[in-house]
Amino acid sequence: MGDRMFDQPVLVSNGQFIQELGCLEDAFDFLHDWPRERRGPIFETAFRACQRAYDGQVSLSVARDAVAGFARSVKILQEPLAPLPWMGGMNSGRGGIAA
């Protein structure tokens, strides 16, 4: 199942650290570990979307979006940090490497 990578990971926070859900297996592990008393209809929707993606009935992006939606609903979704301007590669101008 490890080859079922999301196009972009879902980042979730438990208050102490940020966990990256980069594939369907990560999402299943995360959902399996979620406390039963805190599960509800949005959790069930995310879990079903992952099951359907595993079975090939929906795309991985549907499962990823459902997991992200669940994380957002319980206020643990973390937005990825924006890359700093100088990390995008060297264009031209000062500081660039001459060819």
N, CA, C and O atoms as a printed pandas DataFrame, in Angstrom:
     atom_number atom_name residue_name chain_id  residue_number  x_coord  y_coord  z_coord
0              1         N          MET        A               1    0.827   -1.197    0.000
1              2        CA          MET        A               1    0.000    0.000    0.000
2              3         C          MET        A               1    0.864    1.251    0.000
3              4         O          MET        A               1    0.353    2.327   -0.309
4              5         N          GLY        A               2    2.141    1.164    0.329
5              6        CA          GLY        A               2    3.018    2.305    0.419
6              7         C          GLY        A               2    3.208    3.051   -0.893
7              8         O          GLY        A               2    3.671    4.191   -0.886
8              9         N          ASP        A               3    2.863    2.435   -2.015
9             10        CA          ASP        A               3    3.031    3.101   -3.299
10            11         C          ASP        A               3    1.855    4.006   -3.623
11            12         O          ASP        A               3    1.836    4.623   -4.689
12            13         N          ARG        A               4    0.900    4.100   -2.759
13            14        CA          ARG        A               4   -0.275    4.942   -2.987
14            15         C          ARG        A               4   -0.055    6.298   -2.317
15            16         O          ARG        A               4   -0.693    6.644   -1.322
16            17         N          MET        A               5    0.872    7.045   -2.905
17            18        CA          MET        A               5    1.280    8.339   -2.353
18            19         C          MET        A               5    0.288    9.434   -2.748
19            20         O          MET        A               5   -0.250    9.439   -3.855
20            21         N          PHE        A               6    0.061   10.363   -1.811
21            22        CA          PHE        A               6   -0.748   11.537   -2.107
22            23         C          PHE        A               6    0.098   12.511   -2.912
23            24         O          PHE        A               6    1.323   12.518   -2.791
24            25         N          ASP        A               7   -0.543   13.328   -3.726
25            26        CA          ASP        A               7    0.202   14.335   -4.490
26            27         C          ASP        A               7    0.800   15.401   -3.576
27            28         O          ASP        A               7    1.810   16.017   -3.916
28            29         N          GLN        A               8    0.180   15.620   -2.421
29            30        CA          GLN        A               8    0.684   16.543   -1.412
30            31         C          GLN        A               8    0.301   15.968   -0.053
31            32         O          GLN        A               8   -0.848   15.565    0.129
32            33         N          PRO        A               9    1.219   15.915    0.905
33            34        CA          PRO        A               9    0.876   15.328    2.196
34            35         C          PRO        A               9   -0.133   16.169    2.968
35            36         O          PRO        A               9   -0.254   17.374    2.747
36            37         N          VAL        A              10   -0.848   15.521    3.871
37            38        CA          VAL        A              10   -1.715   16.204    4.818
38            39         C          VAL        A              10   -0.907   16.326    6.104
39            40         O          VAL        A              10   -0.371   15.335    6.601
40            41         N          LEU        A              11   -0.820   17.532    6.639
41            42        CA          LEU        A              11   -0.069   17.763    7.870
42            43         C          LEU        A              11   -1.053   17.963    9.016
43            44         O          LEU        A              11   -1.946   18.807    8.940
44            45         N          VAL        A              12   -0.881   17.179   10.080
45            46        CA          VAL        A              12   -1.754   17.282   11.245
46            47         C          VAL        A              12   -0.896   17.489   12.487
47            48         O          VAL        A              12    0.246   17.034   12.554
48            49         N          SER        A              13   -1.463   18.180   13.465
49            50        CA          SER        A              13   -0.725   18.478   14.687
50            51         C          SER        A              13   -1.483   17.950   15.891
51            52         O          SER        A              13   -2.703   18.081   15.982
52            53         N          ASN        A              14   -0.740   17.349   16.816
53            54        CA          ASN        A              14   -1.374   16.910   18.061
54            55         C          ASN        A              14   -1.039   17.867   19.201
55            56         O          ASN        A              14   -1.289   17.556   20.365
56            57         N          GLY        A              15   -0.486   19.007   18.881
57            58        CA          GLY        A              15   -0.098   19.978   19.879
58            59         C          GLY        A              15    1.365   19.888   20.264
59            60         O          GLY        A              15    1.947   20.880   20.702
60            61         N          GLN        A              16    1.965   18.733   20.113
61            62        CA          GLN        A              16    3.374   18.549   20.445
62            63         C          GLN        A              16    4.252   18.429   19.199
63            64         O          GLN        A              16    5.385   18.909   19.182
64            65         N          PHE        A              17    3.727   17.794   18.172
65            66        CA          PHE        A              17    4.495   17.641   16.944
66            67         C          PHE        A              17    3.547   17.581   15.759
67            68         O          PHE        A              17    2.342   17.382   15.914
68            69         N          ILE        A              18    4.117   17.757   14.569
69            70        CA          ILE        A              18    3.339   17.694   13.326
70            71         C          ILE        A              18    3.614   16.359   12.663
71            72         O          ILE        A              18    4.765   15.948   12.510
72            73         N          GLN        A              19    2.545   15.690   12.274
73            74        CA          GLN        A              19    2.639   14.397   11.605
74            75         C          GLN        A              19    2.299   14.591   10.135
75            76         O          GLN        A              19    1.345   15.289    9.792
76            77         N          GLU        A              20    3.083   13.968    9.280
77            78        CA          GLU        A              20    2.860   14.042    7.839
78            79         C          GLU        A              20    2.158   12.776    7.374
79            80         O          GLU        A              20    2.648   11.668    7.591
80            81         N          LEU        A              21    1.012   12.948    6.736
81            82        CA          LEU        A              21    0.284   11.823    6.142
82            83         C          LEU        A              21    0.531   11.912    4.644
83            84         O          LEU        A              21   -0.139   12.662    3.934
84            85         N          GLY        A              22    1.500   11.137    4.175
85            86        CA          GLY        A              22    1.937   11.248    2.792
86            87         C          GLY        A              22    1.360   10.221    1.843
87            88         O          GLY        A              22    1.522   10.326    0.627
88            89         N          CYS        A              23    0.677    9.217    2.406
89            90        CA          CYS        A              23    0.141    8.159    1.549
90            91         C          CYS        A              23   -1.106    7.567    2.206
91            92         O          CYS        A              23   -1.460    7.908    3.334
92            93         N          LEU        A              24   -1.744    6.692    1.484
93            94        CA          LEU        A              24   -2.969    6.067    1.965
94            95         C          LEU        A              24   -2.720    5.269    3.242
95            96         O          LEU        A              24   -3.561    5.265    4.142
96            97         N          GLU        A              25   -1.585    4.601    3.330
97            98        CA          GLU        A              25   -1.259    3.833    4.529
98            99         C          GLU        A              25   -1.143    4.743    5.753
99           100         O          GLU        A              25   -1.633    4.399    6.829
100          101         N          ASP        A              26   -0.498    5.898    5.593
101          102        CA          ASP        A              26   -0.397    6.865    6.692
102          103         C          ASP        A              26   -1.781    7.322    7.137
103          104         O          ASP        A              26   -2.055    7.433    8.332
104          105         N          ALA        A              27   -2.643    7.583    6.171
105          106        CA          ALA        A              27   -4.005    8.039    6.491
106          107         C          ALA        A              27   -4.771    6.963    7.263
107          108         O          ALA        A              27   -5.443    7.267    8.248
108          109         N          PHE        A              28   -4.672    5.709    6.820
109          110        CA          PHE        A              28   -5.334    4.613    7.551
110          111         C          PHE        A              28   -4.803    4.501    8.984
111          112         O          PHE        A              28   -5.581    4.335    9.923
112          113         N          ASP        A              29   -3.477    4.591    9.151
113          114        CA          ASP        A              29   -2.897    4.518   10.495
114          115         C          ASP        A              29   -3.421    5.650   11.369
115          116         O          ASP        A              29   -3.803    5.429   12.518
116          117         N          PHE        A              30   -3.437    6.854   10.825
117          118        CA          PHE        A              30   -3.922    8.023   11.562
118          119         C          PHE        A              30   -5.383    7.834   11.974
119          120         O          PHE        A              30   -5.739    8.054   13.131
120          121         N          LEU        A              31   -6.221    7.426   11.027
121          122        CA          LEU        A              31   -7.645    7.259   11.319
122          123         C          LEU        A              31   -7.871    6.109   12.294
123          124         O          LEU        A              31   -8.735    6.202   13.166
124          125         N          HIS        A              32   -7.113    5.032   12.161
125          126        CA          HIS        A              32   -7.244    3.897   13.076
126          127         C          HIS        A              32   -6.917    4.307   14.511
127          128         O          HIS        A              32   -7.556    3.840   15.454
128          129         N          ASP        A              33   -5.919    5.183   14.675
129          130        CA          ASP        A              33   -5.484    5.618   15.997
130          131         C          ASP        A              33   -6.363    6.719   16.596
131          132         O          ASP        A              33   -6.235    7.045   17.776
132          133         N          TRP        A              34   -7.253    7.287   15.783
133          134        CA          TRP        A              34   -8.094    8.375   16.280
134          135         C          TRP        A              34   -9.039    7.833   17.362
135          136         O          TRP        A              34   -9.634    6.773   17.166
136          137         N          PRO        A              35   -9.193    8.527   18.493
137          138        CA          PRO        A              35  -10.033    8.019   19.594
138          139         C          PRO        A              35  -11.480    7.759   19.161
139          140         O          PRO        A              35  -12.109    8.602   18.523
140          141         N          ARG        A              36  -11.984    6.608   19.511
141          142        CA          ARG        A              36  -13.350    6.221   19.125
142          143         C          ARG        A              36  -14.397    7.220   19.588
143          144         O          ARG        A              36  -15.365    7.486   18.875
144          145         N          GLU        A              37  -14.206    7.774   20.782
145          146        CA          GLU        A              37  -15.194    8.704   21.323
146          147         C          GLU        A              37  -15.204   10.051   20.589
147          148         O          GLU        A              37  -16.116   10.855   20.780
148          149         N          ARG        A              38  -14.202   10.292   19.761
149          150        CA          ARG        A              38  -14.134   11.547   19.000
150          151         C          ARG        A              38  -14.467   11.347   17.523
151          152         O          ARG        A              38  -14.317   12.275   16.727
152          153         N          ARG        A              39  -14.909   10.171   17.153
153          154        CA          ARG        A              39  -15.280    9.900   15.765
154          155         C          ARG        A              39  -16.714   10.360   15.528
155          156         O          ARG        A              39  -17.537   10.383   16.443
156          157         N          GLY        A              40  -16.985   10.717   14.310
157          158        CA          GLY        A              40  -18.321   11.176   13.943
158          159         C          GLY        A              40  -18.515   11.030   12.451
159          160         O          GLY        A              40  -17.761   10.308   11.798
160          161         N          PRO        A              41  -19.513   11.704   11.897
161          162        CA          PRO        A              41  -19.817   11.548   10.466
162          163         C          PRO        A              41  -18.690   11.997    9.539
163          164         O          PRO        A              41  -18.488   11.388    8.488
164          165         N          ILE        A              42  -17.951   13.047    9.900
165          166        CA          ILE        A              42  -16.861   13.504    9.029
166          167         C          ILE        A              42  -15.717   12.498    9.073
167          168         O          ILE        A              42  -15.080   12.239    8.052
168          169         N          PHE        A              43  -15.455   11.935   10.237
169          170        CA          PHE        A              43  -14.460   10.864   10.351
170          171         C          PHE        A              43  -14.865    9.695    9.459
171          172         O          PHE        A              43  -14.054    9.183    8.688
172          173         N          GLU        A              44  -16.124    9.275    9.568
173          174        CA          GLU        A              44  -16.607    8.131    8.777
174          175         C          GLU        A              44  -16.489    8.398    7.282
175          176         O          GLU        A              44  -16.150    7.497    6.514
176          177         N          THR        A              45  -16.764    9.619    6.870
177          178        CA          THR        A              45  -16.635    9.979    5.453
178          179         C          THR        A              45  -15.181    9.853    4.999
179          180         O          THR        A              45  -14.906    9.320    3.924
180          181         N          ALA        A              46  -14.256   10.343    5.819
181          182        CA          ALA        A              46  -12.833   10.253    5.480
182          183         C          ALA        A              46  -12.392    8.791    5.412
183          184         O          ALA        A              46  -11.665    8.403    4.498
184          185         N          PHE        A              47  -12.825    7.991    6.366
185          186        CA          PHE        A              47  -12.445    6.583    6.388
186          187         C          PHE        A              47  -12.996    5.849    5.160
187          188         O          PHE        A              47  -12.283    5.067    4.531
188          189         N          ARG        A              48  -14.257    6.102    4.826
189          190        CA          ARG        A              48  -14.854    5.458    3.639
190          191         C          ARG        A              48  -14.135    5.892    2.360
191          192         O          ARG        A              48  -13.931    5.085    1.453
192          193         N          ALA        A              49  -13.754    7.169    2.292
193          194        CA          ALA        A              49  -13.026    7.649    1.105
194          195         C          ALA        A              49  -11.695    6.919    0.964
195          196         O          ALA        A              49  -11.291    6.569   -0.145
196          197         N          CYS        A              50  -11.014    6.688    2.084
197          198        CA          CYS        A              50   -9.752    5.942    2.039
198          199         C          CYS        A              50   -9.987    4.496    1.613
199          200         O          CYS        A              50   -9.217    3.947    0.824
200          201         N          GLN        A              51  -11.042    3.882    2.129
201          202        CA          GLN        A              51  -11.363    2.512    1.721
202          203         C          GLN        A              51  -11.651    2.441    0.227
203          204         O          GLN        A              51  -11.189    1.525   -0.453
204          205         N          ARG        A              52  -12.409    3.398   -0.281
205          206        CA          ARG        A              52  -12.746    3.408   -1.711
206          207         C          ARG        A              52  -11.518    3.669   -2.575
207          208         O          ARG        A              52  -11.391    3.107   -3.663
208          209         N          ALA        A              53  -10.614    4.520   -2.092
209          210        CA          ALA        A              53   -9.367    4.749   -2.839
210          211         C          ALA        A              53   -8.528    3.479   -2.853
211          212         O          ALA        A              53   -7.926    3.142   -3.872
212          213         N          TYR        A              54   -8.487    2.782   -1.741
213          214        CA          TYR        A              54   -7.740    1.523   -1.664
214          215         C          TYR        A              54   -8.304    0.505   -2.662
215          216         O          TYR        A              54   -7.554   -0.241   -3.292
216          217         N          ASP        A              55   -9.629    0.486   -2.796
217          218        CA          ASP        A              55  -10.290   -0.442   -3.717
218          219         C          ASP        A              55  -10.281    0.054   -5.160
219          220         O          ASP        A              55  -10.744   -0.652   -6.055
220          221         N          GLY        A              56   -9.764    1.251   -5.398
221          222        CA          GLY        A              56   -9.699    1.788   -6.749
222          223         C          GLY        A              56  -10.993    2.402   -7.234
223          224         O          GLY        A              56  -11.146    2.650   -8.430
224          225         N          GLN        A              57  -11.932    2.654   -6.331
225          226        CA          GLN        A              57  -13.225    3.214   -6.721
226          227         C          GLN        A              57  -13.201    4.729   -6.835
227          228         O          GLN        A              57  -14.007    5.312   -7.561
228          229         N          VAL        A              58  -12.280    5.372   -6.120
229          230        CA          VAL        A              58  -12.098    6.823   -6.218
230          231         C          VAL        A              58  -10.591    7.096   -6.290
231          232         O          VAL        A              58   -9.774    6.220   -6.005
232          233         N          SER        A              59  -10.249    8.305   -6.669
233          234        CA          SER        A              59   -8.831    8.657   -6.781
234          235         C          SER        A              59   -8.217    8.911   -5.406
235          236         O          SER        A              59   -8.919    9.144   -4.422
236          237         N          LEU        A              60   -6.900    8.857   -5.371
237          238        CA          LEU        A              60   -6.185    9.165   -4.135
238          239         C          LEU        A              60   -6.435   10.605   -3.691
239          240         O          LEU        A              60   -6.432   10.893   -2.494
240          241         N          SER        A              61   -6.650   11.502   -4.638
241          242        CA          SER        A              61   -6.898   12.898   -4.269
242          243         C          SER        A              61   -8.221   13.042   -3.517
243          244         O          SER        A              61   -8.343   13.910   -2.653
244          245         N          VAL        A              62   -9.200   12.215   -3.828
245          246        CA          VAL        A              62  -10.469   12.240   -3.083
246          247         C          VAL        A              62  -10.228   11.823   -1.638
247          248         O          VAL        A              62  -10.742   12.454   -0.714
248          249         N          ALA        A              63   -9.454   10.771   -1.441
249          250        CA          ALA        A              63   -9.141   10.312   -0.086
250          251         C          ALA        A              63   -8.330   11.365    0.656
251          252         O          ALA        A              63   -8.607   11.657    1.819
252          253         N          ARG        A              64   -7.332   11.935   -0.007
253          254        CA          ARG        A              64   -6.504   12.959    0.626
254          255         C          ARG        A              64   -7.350   14.148    1.060
255          256         O          ARG        A              64   -7.206   14.639    2.179
256          257         N          ASP        A              65   -8.230   14.610    0.179
257          258        CA          ASP        A              65   -9.078   15.758    0.508
258          259         C          ASP        A              65  -10.040   15.438    1.649
259          260         O          ASP        A              65  -10.330   16.307    2.473
260          261         N          ALA        A              66  -10.531   14.215    1.707
261          262        CA          ALA        A              66  -11.434   13.818    2.792
262          263         C          ALA        A              66  -10.698   13.790    4.129
263          264         O          ALA        A              66  -11.238   14.231    5.143
264          265         N          VAL        A              67   -9.485   13.281    4.134
265          266        CA          VAL        A              67   -8.684   13.251    5.366
266          267         C          VAL        A              67   -8.352   14.680    5.792
267          268         O          VAL        A              67   -8.436   15.005    6.976
268          269         N          ALA        A              68   -7.979   15.532    4.844
269          270        CA          ALA        A              68   -7.693   16.929    5.160
270          271         C          ALA        A              68   -8.941   17.622    5.703
271          272         O          ALA        A              68   -8.853   18.423    6.634
272          273         N          GLY        A              69  -10.093   17.317    5.127
273          274        CA          GLY        A              69  -11.349   17.894    5.606
274          275         C          GLY        A              69  -11.664   17.466    7.032
275          276         O          GLY        A              69  -12.127   18.266    7.845
276          277         N          PHE        A              70  -11.408   16.196    7.325
277          278        CA          PHE        A              70  -11.612   15.725    8.694
278          279         C          PHE        A              70  -10.661   16.449    9.645
279          280         O          PHE        A              70  -11.080   16.928   10.699
280          281         N          ALA        A              71   -9.387   16.528    9.276
281          282        CA          ALA        A              71   -8.401   17.202   10.128
282          283         C          ALA        A              71   -8.789   18.667   10.353
283          284         O          ALA        A              71   -8.640   19.193   11.456
284          285         N          ARG        A              72   -9.282   19.310    9.311
285          286        CA          ARG        A              72   -9.725   20.706    9.444
286          287         C          ARG        A              72  -10.905   20.787   10.409
287          288         O          ARG        A              72  -10.979   21.709   11.222
288          289         N          SER        A              73  -11.820   19.836   10.324
289          290        CA          SER        A              73  -13.017   19.874   11.168
290          291         C          SER        A              73  -12.709   19.712   12.650
291          292         O          SER        A              73  -13.451   20.209   13.497
292          293         N          VAL        A              74  -11.619   19.021   12.969
293          294        CA          VAL        A              74  -11.231   18.841   14.367
294          295         C          VAL        A              74  -10.080   19.774   14.748
295          296         O          VAL        A              74   -9.469   19.639   15.808
296          297         N          LYS        A              75   -9.802   20.729   13.846
297          298        CA          LYS        A              75   -8.844   21.805   14.088
298          299         C          LYS        A              75   -7.412   21.335   14.352
299          300         O          LYS        A              75   -6.724   21.862   15.227
300          301         N          ILE        A              76   -6.975   20.332   13.579
301          302        CA          ILE        A              76   -5.596   19.864   13.702
302          303         C          ILE        A              76   -4.840   19.941   12.379
303          304         O          ILE        A              76   -3.672   19.560   12.304
304          305         N          LEU        A              77   -5.508   20.434   11.333
305          306        CA          LEU        A              77   -4.857   20.553   10.029
306          307         C          LEU        A              77   -3.823   21.673   10.087
307          308         O          LEU        A              77   -4.116   22.771   10.560
308          309         N          GLN        A              78   -2.627   21.396    9.611
309          310        CA          GLN        A              78   -1.548   22.375    9.534
310          311         C          GLN        A              78   -1.283   22.673    8.071
311          312         O          GLN        A              78   -1.105   21.762    7.263
312          313         N          GLU        A              79   -1.260   23.940    7.739
313          314        CA          GLU        A              79   -0.923   24.326    6.377
314          315         C          GLU        A              79    0.590   24.217    6.208
315          316         O          GLU        A              79    1.337   24.553    7.127
316          317         N          PRO        A              80    1.049   23.754    5.049
317          318        CA          PRO        A              80    2.502   23.686    4.836
318          319         C          PRO        A              80    3.093   25.086    4.851
319          320         O          PRO        A              80    2.460   26.052    4.427
320          321         N          LEU        A              81    4.302   25.173    5.341
321          322        CA          LEU        A              81    4.986   26.459    5.348
322          323         C          LEU        A              81    5.300   26.866    3.920
323          324         O          LEU        A              81    5.698   26.039    3.100
324          325         N          ALA        A              82    5.122   28.122    3.634
325          326        CA          ALA        A              82    5.448   28.624    2.298
326          327         C          ALA        A              82    6.962   28.649    2.138
327          328         O          ALA        A              82    7.672   29.032    3.068
328          329         N          PRO        A              83    7.462   28.251    0.985
329          330        CA          PRO        A              83    8.909   28.308    0.770
330          331         C          PRO        A              83    9.379   29.763    0.765
331          332         O          PRO        A              83    8.680   30.651    0.277
332          333         N          LEU        A              84   10.538   29.984    1.297
333          334        CA          LEU        A              84   11.098   31.327    1.296
334          335         C          LEU        A              84   11.500   31.693   -0.123
335          336         O          LEU        A              84   11.878   30.816   -0.899
336          337         N          PRO        A              85   11.425   32.977   -0.479
337          338        CA          PRO        A              85   11.663   33.376   -1.876
338          339         C          PRO        A              85   12.987   32.892   -2.442
339          340         O          PRO        A              85   13.052   32.541   -3.620
340          341         N          TRP        A              86   14.045   32.863   -1.641
341          342        CA          TRP        A              86   15.353   32.468   -2.155
342          343         C          TRP        A              86   15.507   30.960   -2.301
343          344         O          TRP        A              86   16.530   30.493   -2.802
344          345         N          MET        A              87   14.507   30.190   -1.870
345          346        CA          MET        A              87   14.595   28.734   -1.963
346          347         C          MET        A              87   14.051   28.212   -3.290
347          348         O          MET        A              87   14.192   27.025   -3.585
348          349         N          GLY        A              88   13.435   29.070   -4.087
349          350        CA          GLY        A              88   12.817   28.638   -5.325
350          351         C          GLY        A              88   13.777   28.477   -6.479
351          352         O          GLY        A              88   13.348   28.177   -7.593
352          353         N          GLY        A              89   15.033   28.662   -6.253
353          354        CA          GLY        A              89   16.009   28.545   -7.331
354          355         C          GLY        A              89   16.595   29.901   -7.643
355          356         O          GLY        A              89   16.052   30.935   -7.256
356          357         N          MET        A              90   17.672   29.884   -8.325
357          358        CA          MET        A              90   18.358   31.126   -8.649
358          359         C          MET        A              90   17.877   31.623   -9.999
359          360         O          MET        A              90   17.991   30.921  -11.003
360          361         N          ASN        A              91   17.348   32.818  -10.022
361          362        CA          ASN        A              91   16.966   33.410  -11.289
362          363         C          ASN        A              91   18.157   34.158  -11.864
363          364         O          ASN        A              91   19.138   33.551  -12.294
364          365         N          SER        A              92   18.066   35.429  -11.867
365          366        CA          SER        A              92   19.204   36.228  -12.315
366          367         C          SER        A              92   19.374   37.378  -11.364
367          368         O          SER        A              92   18.486   37.654  -10.557
368          369         N          GLY        A              93   20.461   38.032  -11.440
369          370        CA          GLY        A              93   20.680   39.179  -10.565
370          371         C          GLY        A              93   21.766   38.870   -9.555
371          372         O          GLY        A              93   22.495   37.886   -9.679
372          373         N          ARG        A              94   21.857   39.717   -8.570
373          374        CA          ARG        A              94   22.909   39.587   -7.562
374          375         C          ARG        A              94   22.807   38.277   -6.812
375          376         O          ARG        A              94   21.709   37.792   -6.538
376          377         N          GLY        A              95   23.920   37.720   -6.489
377          378        CA          GLY        A              95   23.952   36.503   -5.711
378          379         C          GLY        A              95   23.856   35.247   -6.534
379          380         O          GLY        A              95   24.059   34.153   -6.009
380          381         N          GLY        A              96   23.555   35.370   -7.805
381          382        CA          GLY        A              96   23.456   34.197   -8.654
382          383         C          GLY        A              96   24.833   33.679   -9.019
383          384         O          GLY        A              96   25.834   34.383   -8.883
384          385         N          ILE        A              97   24.869   32.470   -9.472
385          386        CA          ILE        A              97   26.130   31.862   -9.885
386          387         C          ILE        A              97   26.317   32.117  -11.369
387          388         O          ILE        A              97   25.441   31.801  -12.174
388          389         N          ALA        A              98   27.449   32.685  -11.730
389          390        CA          ALA        A              98   27.716   32.970  -13.131
390          391         C          ALA        A              98   28.015   31.677  -13.875
391          392         O          ALA        A              98   28.676   30.775  -13.362
392          393         N          ALA        A              99   27.511   31.620  -15.094
393          394        CA          ALA        A              99   27.738   30.417  -15.892
394          395         C          ALA        A              99   29.051   30.471  -16.613
395          396         O          ALA        A              99   29.399   29.535  -17.332
